[in-house]
Amino acid sequence: MALALRGESFYNATTLRWSCPMTTGFSPADTAKFASAKRASAFVESGMKVGLGTGSTAAHLVKCLGERVKNEKLDILAVATSVRTADLAREVGIHVVSLDEARWLDLTIDGADEYDAEFNLIKGGGGALLQEKIVATASDRMIVIADSTKKVQTLGAFPLPVEVLGFGMNTTQMLVEELLTGLDVMGTTSSLRKSGDELFVTDEGNHILDLHVERIGNARQLALLLNQVPGVVENGLFIDICDVIVTGHGDGSVETRDINSGETDKARFEPAPVENLFSDVGV
């Protein structure tokens, strides 16, 4: 696929200034997230149906798209991957519809907790992995926005989220840990995610089991086997789904890579960061 961005040549290494609302005191990590989100927002064109991810980086994207809706009359339909994202999108003037209404999407833009050289991802740090995977796979393209700390040689340092049913949850956890003992991973323990003193509950009413595997030797195999365990709804391994990764750095530079064409672009930005709605998520 082509990497041309709206309104400019994609191959542009000059310093660019963006005009989203300014919030002072942002760290280099937040600047990197904003720069990647703003860069990726240029892939969106009027008439598109767009999936919007969940997490702190995705919140920057939603804000920037909201600015384009306001200032450029950008006309899009958006499918949100969480209630939080849907609320923010409506707040900034984006028309949100259900996936059933949209049926199929032109692209989805979302963050990631980890990604490797083959564009395999770990997602689910924000607890929305089920809706995120459904929306991403119902899209012609998936674009991942991330800061440079999310790139890894081997997936697994970030705990792998697995969405599980509440019914028989402890049995499901036992079966998952037993499965891990026979696979190419370094760790075999897991923990049920908490929100304060209570179990974390997803938008679908399920819970999250975080797997502390440390290193995943065969991500494709693990993804397939996890979904065969009774009680597992979905896992946070995104294999063969991502097409483009936009990586931001703390100095405002951005690298965009396309796995299909093999093209890489580097640019530098002076971002004016927006408020980080999902700062507690850290995605």
Backbone bond lengths (Angstrom), bond angles and torsions (degrees), N, CA, C in turn:
res aa  C-N    CA-C-N  psi(-1)  N-CA   C-N-CA  omega(-1)  CA-C   N-CA-C  phi
1 M - - - 1.447 - - 1.515 109.35 -
2 A 1.315 116.45 151.43 1.452 120.48 179.33 1.519 110.16 -75.33
3 L 1.315 115.24 150.84 1.449 120.42 179.63 1.525 111.91 -105.31
4 A 1.308 117.14 20.53 1.457 119.03 -179.02 1.522 110.36 -65.43
5 L 1.318 115.82 136.55 1.441 121.38 177.85 1.517 110.14 -103.90
6 R 1.328 114.58 153.10 1.456 120.69 -177.36 1.530 110.30 -61.97
7 G 1.339 116.15 127.37 1.450 121.06 169.07 1.519 115.59 80.59
8 E 1.344 119.03 3.69 1.452 119.24 179.77 1.527 109.13 -160.02
9 S 1.297 116.17 157.76 1.455 119.97 172.81 1.514 109.27 -67.18
10 F 1.317 117.19 135.71 1.459 119.23 -179.68 1.519 110.91 -64.92
11 Y 1.302 117.67 -36.47 1.460 120.69 -177.66 1.524 109.12 -84.21
12 N 1.298 114.73 83.77 1.462 121.77 -173.34 1.516 108.13 -143.23
13 A 1.331 116.36 106.44 1.456 120.56 -177.04 1.524 112.60 -97.73
14 T 1.328 117.27 11.89 1.452 119.88 -179.61 1.524 110.66 -76.15
15 T 1.335 115.77 166.28 1.451 120.44 176.97 1.522 109.27 -83.43
16 L 1.329 116.38 128.62 1.456 122.08 -178.02 1.517 109.38 -119.21
17 R 1.324 116.77 148.00 1.457 120.97 177.84 1.526 109.19 -112.50
18 W 1.334 114.35 133.38 1.456 119.26 178.65 1.523 109.43 -104.13
19 S 1.322 116.42 158.74 1.461 119.91 -169.92 1.513 113.91 -121.13
20 C 1.346 117.61 34.17 1.455 119.43 172.35 1.529 109.14 -75.45
21 P 1.344 118.93 163.13 1.457 121.73 -177.38 1.525 111.53 -56.66
22 M 1.308 117.16 139.37 1.463 123.36 -176.70 1.522 111.24 -83.86
23 T 1.304 116.13 134.92 1.450 122.30 168.06 1.510 106.68 -127.05
24 T 1.315 117.31 122.75 1.463 121.05 -174.52 1.514 110.97 -81.55
25 G 1.339 114.82 162.80 1.454 120.75 172.72 1.508 115.01 80.67
26 F 1.327 118.81 19.72 1.451 120.84 -179.96 1.518 110.71 -76.90
27 S 1.314 115.61 142.92 1.454 121.91 177.69 1.523 110.01 -78.14
28 P 1.343 117.75 166.37 1.468 119.43 174.25 1.525 112.42 -56.87
29 A 1.342 117.20 -34.95 1.468 119.62 179.13 1.518 110.99 -63.95
30 D 1.332 117.44 -42.48 1.456 120.62 178.63 1.528 111.27 -68.13
31 T 1.327 116.28 -37.07 1.465 120.05 176.59 1.524 110.26 -61.90
32 A 1.344 116.58 -41.09 1.465 120.82 178.86 1.523 110.97 -63.28
33 K 1.323 117.03 -42.83 1.458 120.74 178.99 1.524 111.01 -63.06
34 F 1.330 115.68 -44.67 1.456 119.26 180.00 1.527 111.35 -62.60
35 A 1.336 116.48 -45.20 1.462 119.95 -177.56 1.523 111.17 -60.49
36 S 1.334 117.23 -42.40 1.466 119.68 179.51 1.522 111.21 -66.47
37 A 1.334 116.68 -39.29 1.464 120.24 179.91 1.523 111.51 -66.69
38 K 1.313 116.12 -42.56 1.460 119.66 -179.15 1.524 111.03 -66.43
39 R 1.313 116.28 -40.45 1.464 120.51 177.53 1.530 110.49 -60.51
40 A 1.329 116.19 -46.44 1.462 120.97 -177.77 1.521 111.73 -67.92
41 S 1.320 117.60 -28.45 1.465 119.70 -178.77 1.526 111.81 -62.43
42 A 1.334 116.96 -21.51 1.461 120.28 179.62 1.528 112.67 -72.66
43 F 1.316 117.67 -12.62 1.466 120.41 175.66 1.528 111.66 -73.65
44 V 1.319 117.06 -17.64 1.465 121.52 -174.16 1.525 109.90 -86.04
45 E 1.335 116.26 129.56 1.456 122.41 179.54 1.521 109.91 -122.70
46 S 1.326 116.15 155.50 1.466 120.99 177.33 1.525 110.43 -56.30
47 G 1.314 114.59 141.05 1.453 120.90 -179.12 1.510 113.75 93.03
48 M 1.330 117.52 -8.65 1.459 120.79 -178.26 1.535 111.91 -80.74
49 K 1.324 113.74 154.31 1.461 122.04 167.69 1.526 106.15 -107.86
50 V 1.332 116.23 122.74 1.455 121.61 -166.13 1.530 111.30 -126.51
51 G 1.317 116.81 131.90 1.445 121.96 172.74 1.519 110.07 -85.88
52 L 1.332 116.82 133.38 1.455 122.63 -178.77 1.527 109.70 -112.84
53 G 1.323 116.00 124.20 1.451 121.17 -176.56 1.511 113.75 -76.61
54 T 1.325 114.82 -175.86 1.456 122.74 -179.26 1.521 109.28 -122.68
55 G 1.325 116.73 141.04 1.455 121.46 178.39 1.514 111.10 131.64
56 S 1.317 116.19 176.03 1.462 120.38 -175.22 1.527 112.33 -66.43
57 T 1.333 117.92 -39.43 1.463 119.98 179.11 1.524 110.45 -69.31
58 A 1.325 116.77 -40.60 1.462 120.59 178.31 1.524 111.40 -64.84
59 A 1.334 117.99 -30.44 1.459 120.45 177.78 1.526 110.66 -63.91
60 H 1.341 117.20 -38.49 1.458 120.61 174.81 1.531 110.04 -60.14
61 L 1.324 116.70 -43.59 1.460 121.27 -179.93 1.524 111.03 -59.09
62 V 1.318 116.65 -47.59 1.462 121.05 -178.50 1.518 110.43 -59.70
63 K 1.332 116.96 -43.20 1.466 120.70 178.79 1.536 111.16 -61.76
64 C 1.316 115.87 -43.45 1.464 119.62 -178.63 1.520 111.61 -67.79
65 L 1.328 117.39 -38.27 1.457 119.78 175.27 1.525 110.66 -66.03
66 G 1.329 116.48 -36.28 1.457 119.98 176.35 1.518 112.17 -60.44
67 E 1.324 116.29 -38.25 1.464 120.53 176.63 1.521 111.14 -64.06
68 R 1.332 116.86 -38.43 1.462 120.08 178.89 1.523 111.05 -69.63
69 V 1.330 116.99 -36.32 1.462 120.37 175.88 1.522 109.82 -61.38
70 K 1.321 116.38 -41.80 1.460 121.45 -178.16 1.522 112.41 -73.12
71 N 1.322 116.56 -46.93 1.466 120.55 -171.04 1.526 114.00 -90.12
72 E 1.325 116.64 -30.38 1.461 120.32 -175.27 1.526 112.79 -112.29
73 K 1.334 115.92 -0.56 1.469 121.29 -176.63 1.527 110.66 59.92
74 L 1.323 116.54 36.15 1.465 121.29 176.72 1.527 109.06 -59.25
75 D 1.316 116.55 127.10 1.466 122.35 -175.65 1.526 108.79 -111.13
76 I 1.323 116.46 102.11 1.464 120.53 -179.40 1.526 109.77 -135.43
77 L 1.323 114.48 158.78 1.456 121.93 167.52 1.517 107.20 -108.97
78 A 1.329 117.24 134.11 1.458 120.97 -177.04 1.515 110.89 -119.24
79 V 1.325 114.87 141.73 1.462 122.36 171.70 1.525 106.91 -113.39
80 A 1.302 117.07 120.05 1.465 121.82 -177.09 1.519 110.58 -91.48
81 T 1.333 115.49 149.48 1.463 120.64 -179.27 1.518 112.98 -96.35
82 S 1.322 117.61 4.71 1.463 121.48 176.66 1.512 109.06 -161.58
83 V 1.308 115.64 163.02 1.456 120.84 176.42 1.526 110.03 -62.98
84 R 1.335 116.99 -39.29 1.468 120.34 -179.59 1.526 111.59 -61.47
85 T 1.329 116.34 -44.57 1.461 119.70 179.32 1.526 110.91 -66.27
86 A 1.316 117.08 -41.13 1.462 120.32 179.31 1.523 110.83 -60.78
87 D 1.336 116.87 -43.40 1.463 120.65 179.91 1.526 111.01 -62.42
88 L 1.344 116.86 -43.91 1.457 120.12 -179.95 1.528 110.72 -65.48
89 A 1.328 117.34 -42.31 1.463 120.89 -179.06 1.532 111.00 -60.76
90 R 1.315 116.72 -45.52 1.471 119.43 178.46 1.522 110.43 -63.47
91 E 1.322 116.26 -37.46 1.472 120.76 -178.86 1.525 111.62 -60.74
92 V 1.343 117.07 -35.54 1.470 120.04 -177.94 1.527 112.18 -96.21
93 G 1.333 117.63 10.26 1.455 120.92 171.46 1.512 116.41 94.09
94 I 1.330 117.95 12.70 1.465 121.11 178.84 1.527 109.44 -87.71
95 H 1.316 116.19 135.39 1.463 122.04 179.52 1.529 109.29 -78.34
96 V 1.327 116.50 114.17 1.466 122.35 -177.33 1.517 109.92 -102.71
97 V 1.332 115.77 131.75 1.462 122.07 175.98 1.524 108.55 -128.38
98 S 1.313 116.56 168.42 1.457 120.49 176.32 1.523 110.19 -80.28
99 L 1.331 116.54 161.69 1.463 119.60 176.94 1.525 110.47 -65.33
100 D 1.314 117.83 -33.63 1.453 120.01 177.34 1.526 111.20 -63.23
101 E 1.327 116.91 -35.97 1.466 120.08 176.79 1.520 111.19 -70.58
102 A 1.327 116.70 -42.78 1.465 120.70 -178.53 1.518 112.13 -73.78
103 R 1.336 116.50 -35.43 1.462 125.67 179.72 1.531 112.58 71.35
104 W 1.307 119.21 -53.89 1.462 122.70 179.86 1.521 108.77 -145.92
105 L 1.340 116.36 147.15 1.462 121.01 -173.15 1.522 111.18 -115.81
106 D 1.330 115.23 150.09 1.458 120.54 175.41 1.523 110.79 -72.12
107 L 1.316 116.59 -41.99 1.455 120.12 177.62 1.516 110.30 -160.16
108 T 1.319 114.92 158.30 1.458 122.65 172.37 1.515 107.73 -123.78
109 I 1.325 116.21 136.35 1.460 121.60 176.66 1.519 107.66 -119.55
110 D 1.328 116.15 124.74 1.461 120.56 -173.73 1.517 109.57 -151.00
111 G 1.303 116.98 164.08 1.453 121.87 176.58 1.514 111.69 -88.59
112 A 1.324 116.53 -174.64 1.459 122.29 177.73 1.523 108.73 -152.68
113 D 1.315 115.59 151.51 1.466 120.97 176.22 1.516 111.14 -86.54
114 E 1.326 116.14 -32.03 1.469 122.59 173.48 1.523 108.16 -151.90
115 Y 1.344 115.93 151.64 1.455 119.98 168.39 1.518 108.64 -146.88
116 D 1.352 115.80 150.51 1.462 120.23 -179.35 1.523 110.69 -112.53
117 A 1.309 117.05 -175.58 1.467 121.85 -175.36 1.524 112.56 -65.45
118 E 1.332 117.76 -23.88 1.465 121.83 178.57 1.522 112.15 -90.88
119 F 1.337 117.95 8.45 1.459 124.10 179.55 1.524 112.51 68.16
120 N 1.326 117.52 22.03 1.454 121.03 169.10 1.524 107.72 -77.17
121 L 1.324 116.41 144.27 1.456 121.15 -172.85 1.521 111.94 -125.31
122 I 1.328 115.16 153.60 1.462 122.25 157.99 1.515 106.34 -111.25
123 K 1.333 115.86 126.96 1.452 122.88 177.00 1.518 109.66 -133.08
124 G 1.314 115.37 162.86 1.453 119.81 177.38 1.511 114.14 120.41
125 G 1.342 116.77 4.88 1.457 119.07 177.56 1.519 112.50 -61.18
126 G 1.325 116.42 -27.60 1.459 121.07 177.19 1.512 113.77 -90.10
127 G 1.337 116.83 -0.68 1.458 120.56 176.08 1.514 114.91 82.61
128 A 1.348 118.48 13.93 1.465 121.20 -176.55 1.522 112.02 -115.79
129 L 1.326 118.01 25.52 1.465 120.89 -171.21 1.521 113.67 -61.09
130 L 1.328 118.32 -34.67 1.466 120.36 -177.45 1.521 110.58 -64.73
131 Q 1.326 117.14 -52.73 1.453 119.50 179.34 1.528 111.12 -66.86
132 E 1.325 117.25 -35.58 1.462 120.68 178.20 1.524 111.63 -61.32
133 K 1.327 116.80 -42.34 1.468 119.07 -178.76 1.526 111.37 -71.24
134 I 1.322 116.95 -39.16 1.460 119.86 178.31 1.524 110.61 -61.85
135 V 1.327 116.62 -46.92 1.459 121.21 -178.58 1.527 111.02 -65.91
136 A 1.334 117.08 -43.32 1.466 120.39 -178.78 1.520 111.97 -62.79
137 T 1.321 117.41 -40.15 1.463 120.31 -178.68 1.521 112.30 -77.29
138 A 1.331 117.37 -12.08 1.463 121.37 175.98 1.524 110.72 -96.69
139 S 1.344 116.94 26.62 1.460 122.51 -176.04 1.523 110.70 -127.28
140 D 1.326 115.95 148.79 1.456 120.06 174.22 1.521 111.16 -64.49
141 R 1.340 116.98 -36.24 1.460 121.56 -179.39 1.524 109.89 -140.56
142 M 1.316 115.72 148.54 1.466 120.86 169.73 1.521 108.23 -119.01
143 I 1.321 115.85 126.23 1.456 122.57 176.85 1.522 108.10 -110.88
144 V 1.317 116.66 125.14 1.462 121.39 178.65 1.515 109.22 -100.46
145 I 1.324 116.05 133.00 1.456 122.82 175.73 1.520 108.27 -113.39
146 A 1.340 116.44 131.49 1.456 119.91 -173.88 1.518 110.72 -158.98
147 D 1.320 115.94 160.10 1.456 119.42 169.13 1.528 108.11 -89.21
148 S 1.320 116.08 167.23 1.466 120.82 -170.57 1.518 113.74 -66.25
149 T 1.330 118.61 -18.31 1.469 120.43 -179.86 1.521 112.25 -70.36
150 K 1.337 116.95 -14.57 1.473 119.98 -177.37 1.526 112.59 -82.16
151 K 1.338 117.45 -11.64 1.460 120.00 179.70 1.517 110.05 -81.64
152 V 1.351 116.61 129.32 1.462 122.05 -178.50 1.523 110.03 -134.00
153 Q 1.319 115.79 158.07 1.465 119.77 174.81 1.521 110.74 -74.67
154 T 1.331 116.19 -40.24 1.462 121.75 -179.85 1.521 108.89 -136.63
155 L 1.318 116.75 131.36 1.455 121.01 179.04 1.522 111.51 -64.77
156 G 1.328 115.76 151.98 1.458 119.44 169.96 1.502 116.74 131.29
157 A 1.333 118.86 -19.27 1.459 119.27 178.13 1.521 110.41 -63.29
158 F 1.334 116.69 -39.13 1.457 120.78 173.85 1.529 107.83 -76.08
159 P 1.336 118.50 131.09 1.474 119.98 179.49 1.522 111.22 -55.21
160 L 1.320 116.27 131.55 1.458 121.57 -176.77 1.528 110.15 -81.28
161 P 1.336 118.29 115.46 1.461 120.42 -179.93 1.528 111.60 -77.01
162 V 1.314 115.12 138.67 1.460 122.04 174.95 1.528 107.04 -131.56
163 E 1.334 116.53 123.52 1.466 119.87 178.75 1.524 109.00 -84.21
164 V 1.338 115.32 129.51 1.469 120.43 -175.23 1.529 110.00 -130.24
165 L 1.327 115.16 153.59 1.453 121.29 174.65 1.519 110.39 -70.03
166 G 1.322 115.61 152.67 1.457 119.57 175.31 1.521 112.03 -70.14
167 F 1.326 116.69 -34.33 1.460 120.69 179.85 1.532 110.26 -66.90
168 G 1.321 116.89 125.66 1.457 121.29 178.11 1.513 113.39 65.15
169 M 1.318 116.81 27.93 1.459 121.29 -172.53 1.524 112.67 -60.13
170 N 1.314 117.41 -40.66 1.469 119.76 -179.68 1.529 111.31 -67.33
171 T 1.329 116.17 -35.36 1.459 119.69 176.45 1.523 110.40 -67.49
172 T 1.333 116.54 -41.67 1.457 120.23 176.77 1.522 110.60 -59.27
173 Q 1.318 117.21 -43.69 1.466 121.04 179.13 1.529 110.61 -60.61
174 M 1.318 117.26 -42.53 1.462 121.32 178.98 1.532 110.89 -62.80
175 L 1.339 116.42 -42.82 1.461 120.44 -179.38 1.528 111.33 -66.30
176 V 1.315 116.73 -38.84 1.462 120.47 178.93 1.524 110.23 -64.84
177 E 1.328 118.04 -45.39 1.461 120.74 -179.86 1.526 111.28 -64.76
178 E 1.334 116.34 -35.43 1.469 119.81 176.57 1.528 110.31 -65.60
179 L 1.336 116.49 -39.23 1.465 120.83 177.45 1.522 110.71 -61.16
180 L 1.317 117.39 -41.74 1.456 121.86 -176.25 1.521 112.28 -63.21
181 T 1.324 117.72 -29.64 1.467 120.30 -176.95 1.522 112.51 -64.67
182 G 1.342 117.11 -20.80 1.454 119.99 -179.12 1.512 114.20 -102.60
183 L 1.337 117.17 9.85 1.460 120.51 -175.49 1.526 111.33 -116.84
184 D 1.328 115.22 170.36 1.460 121.53 -176.99 1.527 110.37 -84.20
185 V 1.330 115.10 72.63 1.463 122.00 176.07 1.524 107.47 -133.65
186 M 1.338 115.86 159.91 1.462 119.74 -178.99 1.519 112.75 -88.94
187 G 1.331 117.06 -31.65 1.457 120.87 -178.22 1.518 111.22 -120.20
188 T 1.324 116.98 151.83 1.467 120.82 -177.08 1.524 112.57 -129.56
189 T 1.328 117.73 14.36 1.460 120.27 -179.47 1.525 110.08 -96.83
190 S 1.320 115.35 164.64 1.457 121.02 179.15 1.518 109.54 -149.04
191 S 1.319 115.19 165.06 1.467 119.93 177.46 1.515 108.72 -146.51
192 L 1.323 115.44 143.41 1.456 120.47 175.87 1.521 109.00 -79.41
193 R 1.310 116.15 129.27 1.462 120.68 -175.68 1.526 110.63 -69.86
194 K 1.311 114.46 139.01 1.458 121.17 179.46 1.527 110.13 -111.45
195 S 1.310 115.56 154.88 1.460 123.95 168.79 1.511 105.68 -125.46
196 G 1.331 116.21 97.38 1.457 119.70 -170.10 1.512 109.11 70.19
197 D 1.309 116.55 -128.08 1.462 121.16 179.58 1.523 112.75 -92.79
198 E 1.323 116.94 -4.28 1.459 121.60 -176.44 1.521 110.99 -107.80
199 L 1.329 115.81 160.21 1.449 120.06 174.35 1.524 110.33 -65.97
200 F 1.316 116.18 139.61 1.461 121.21 175.78 1.529 108.70 -65.83
201 V 1.335 116.26 137.70 1.460 122.07 179.40 1.528 108.52 -120.53
202 T 1.321 117.17 126.94 1.459 121.78 179.40 1.527 110.34 -76.77
203 D 1.335 115.63 170.80 1.466 120.25 177.73 1.523 111.70 -60.87
204 E 1.333 117.07 -23.11 1.458 121.53 178.93 1.521 112.88 -92.35
205 G 1.338 117.44 4.99 1.456 121.54 177.68 1.513 114.78 82.47
206 N 1.330 116.65 14.85 1.458 120.92 179.27 1.530 110.60 -101.22
207 H 1.335 116.45 -173.86 1.456 122.19 179.88 1.527 109.87 -123.28
208 I 1.326 116.64 167.60 1.457 122.11 -177.77 1.524 109.75 -117.00
209 L 1.323 115.15 125.41 1.460 123.11 173.42 1.525 106.85 -102.91
210 D 1.328 117.24 116.96 1.463 121.21 178.86 1.525 109.75 -94.21
211 L 1.339 115.55 122.07 1.462 121.35 -177.91 1.525 109.78 -94.36
212 H 1.324 116.53 124.70 1.464 121.80 -178.74 1.525 108.81 -96.93
213 V 1.342 114.54 73.85 1.465 120.43 -173.49 1.527 113.10 -90.15
214 E 1.348 117.16 -18.97 1.469 124.04 176.35 1.530 113.93 70.10
215 R 1.314 117.50 -45.39 1.468 122.00 178.41 1.517 108.91 -150.47
216 I 1.351 116.50 133.23 1.463 121.42 179.95 1.526 108.58 -110.56
217 G 1.315 116.25 111.71 1.463 120.42 -178.30 1.512 113.61 -73.84
218 N 1.335 117.03 -35.37 1.466 121.86 -178.38 1.521 108.14 -137.39
219 A 1.326 116.57 90.22 1.466 121.47 -174.76 1.527 112.08 -65.21
220 R 1.334 116.53 -38.72 1.462 119.37 -179.27 1.528 111.22 -63.05
221 Q 1.324 116.88 -44.57 1.454 121.01 179.17 1.524 110.85 -62.99
222 L 1.323 116.92 -44.86 1.454 120.45 -178.78 1.519 111.39 -62.37
223 A 1.332 117.10 -42.64 1.459 120.70 179.78 1.525 111.37 -60.16
224 L 1.327 116.95 -43.14 1.460 121.02 -178.70 1.527 111.70 -67.46
225 L 1.327 116.56 -43.29 1.459 120.04 -175.88 1.516 112.51 -72.39
226 L 1.315 117.45 -36.18 1.465 119.63 179.44 1.522 111.44 -59.59
227 N 1.319 116.89 -40.57 1.459 119.84 -177.07 1.520 113.18 -74.20
228 Q 1.328 117.51 -3.87 1.457 120.84 175.13 1.527 112.11 -92.70
229 V 1.325 117.07 -7.72 1.463 120.34 -179.86 1.530 108.92 -78.80
230 P 1.330 118.49 125.30 1.469 120.39 177.91 1.525 110.89 -58.05
231 G 1.315 115.58 132.44 1.458 120.81 -178.75 1.508 113.52 100.12
232 V 1.340 117.14 -19.21 1.464 120.63 175.62 1.527 108.83 -81.93
233 V 1.333 115.80 126.96 1.456 121.00 178.75 1.525 110.31 -88.93
234 E 1.340 116.60 -48.12 1.463 122.11 179.61 1.514 108.74 -165.61
235 N 1.336 115.92 157.34 1.466 120.38 178.70 1.523 110.41 -116.67
236 G 1.328 116.49 163.41 1.453 122.49 -173.91 1.511 115.71 -88.59
237 L 1.325 118.75 13.78 1.459 121.65 174.07 1.526 109.30 -87.16
238 F 1.327 117.05 119.51 1.459 122.63 177.97 1.525 107.13 -106.19
239 I 1.327 115.52 104.55 1.462 122.02 -175.27 1.528 109.04 -111.38
240 D 1.347 116.77 130.72 1.477 122.14 178.42 1.525 112.27 58.11
241 I 1.323 117.41 35.17 1.466 121.62 179.71 1.519 111.05 -115.08
242 C 1.322 117.19 -38.47 1.462 121.88 -175.00 1.533 111.56 -80.98
243 D 1.341 116.85 135.64 1.466 122.83 179.13 1.529 112.64 -106.85
244 V 1.315 116.73 -39.43 1.462 122.17 -174.76 1.521 109.04 -132.96
245 I 1.344 116.46 137.87 1.462 120.94 174.47 1.519 108.67 -121.23
246 V 1.329 115.50 126.36 1.461 122.99 177.14 1.525 107.09 -109.76
247 T 1.338 115.91 112.39 1.462 121.53 -174.91 1.518 110.31 -108.45
248 G 1.325 116.31 122.06 1.450 121.62 178.35 1.520 111.59 -98.02
249 H 1.331 115.96 152.76 1.461 122.70 178.58 1.518 109.98 -123.37
250 G 1.315 115.50 161.31 1.451 120.93 -174.41 1.503 115.02 -64.86
251 D 1.333 117.66 -18.65 1.467 121.11 178.87 1.526 112.43 -91.49
252 G 1.341 117.05 5.47 1.457 120.95 179.75 1.512 114.53 92.22
253 S 1.322 118.02 -1.80 1.462 120.21 177.40 1.526 110.21 -79.88
254 V 1.323 114.79 152.29 1.462 121.29 -176.38 1.519 109.43 -137.20
255 E 1.328 116.67 137.91 1.461 122.32 174.25 1.519 108.21 -119.66
256 T 1.328 115.54 130.87 1.463 121.38 179.52 1.521 109.17 -119.04
257 R 1.330 115.91 126.31 1.465 120.69 -178.29 1.516 110.36 -125.75
258 D 1.330 115.91 138.28 1.457 123.71 179.53 1.524 107.88 -112.76
259 I 1.324 117.75 119.26 1.465 120.51 -176.41 1.519 111.35 -71.85
260 N 1.331 118.59 -25.26 1.459 121.25 -176.79 1.518 112.37 -80.65
261 S 1.328 117.06 -44.55 1.460 120.29 -178.90 1.518 112.60 -90.25
262 G 1.329 116.35 -20.67 1.454 120.72 -175.88 1.516 113.56 79.57
263 E 1.341 117.21 3.72 1.458 120.87 -178.23 1.527 111.58 -76.49
264 T 1.335 115.42 145.43 1.461 122.60 176.12 1.515 108.79 -130.96
265 D 1.315 115.95 136.11 1.461 121.66 177.75 1.511 109.38 -126.19
266 K 1.337 116.22 142.78 1.455 120.99 174.94 1.521 108.62 -124.96
267 A 1.314 115.97 137.35 1.456 122.01 178.07 1.520 108.36 -144.28
268 R 1.312 116.01 168.80 1.456 120.93 179.81 1.525 108.60 -132.24
269 F 1.337 115.33 139.28 1.453 120.87 -174.21 1.513 110.93 -129.96
270 E 1.329 114.60 157.28 1.451 121.80 168.16 1.526 106.17 -114.78
271 P 1.329 117.66 82.17 1.460 119.69 -173.82 1.515 112.33 -74.34
272 A 1.330 115.24 148.45 1.455 121.65 170.09 1.515 106.34 -107.24
273 P 1.339 118.59 93.27 1.465 121.62 -169.34 1.518 113.74 -59.63
274 V 1.330 114.00 151.93 1.456 121.21 177.99 1.514 109.31 -103.72
275 E 1.321 116.03 168.09 1.458 120.94 -179.60 1.516 110.25 -61.02
276 N 1.319 116.88 136.62 1.456 123.12 -176.33 1.519 109.38 -94.31
277 L 1.328 116.21 93.75 1.453 120.73 -176.67 1.514 112.94 -64.48
278 F 1.359 116.20 -32.94 1.455 121.02 -174.52 1.523 111.50 -106.94
279 S 1.306 118.74 37.47 1.462 121.26 -176.51 1.520 111.42 -62.29
280 D 1.336 116.19 -23.75 1.473 118.56 179.95 1.516 111.60 -75.01
281 V 1.345 116.76 -18.83 1.460 120.23 -176.17 1.526 110.52 -81.40
282 G 1.322 116.88 -41.27 1.449 121.58 178.20 1.501 114.80 72.93
283 V 1.351 117.24 27.18 1.463 120.73 -177.87 1.521 109.33 -103.90
